[in-house]
């Protein structure tokens, strides 16, 4: 398994070889990330959860490609904003453990948006 930094380095190598750095501003990368999330959503837009699971084999390659595109733009944006994505993710998970301790939220509170912080 490759680390986030190793993958980011491969993405940067690809990008820099094509001299695309000038296009990869934080704003452009954030917008591109939104576009790719939209393309991922398009694959499952009008389907129920069970339909998505049942039909996944037909769109599996497309889903993987779109997820990869989302990750690529996320890693590039993180790089351009000088954010250590691995650390940020681990810190956010830790915050969530404190914010949502095990057993603190019932299904009813979550269902009706009554989760207390």
Protein Blocks (a to p, Z undefined) as FASTA:
>chain_A
ZZfklmmmmmmmmmmmnopmmmmcfklmmmmmmmmmmmmmmmmmmpcfklmmmmmmmmmm
mmmmmmmmmmmmmmmmmmmnopafklmmmmmmmmmmmmmgghkacfklmmnopacZZ
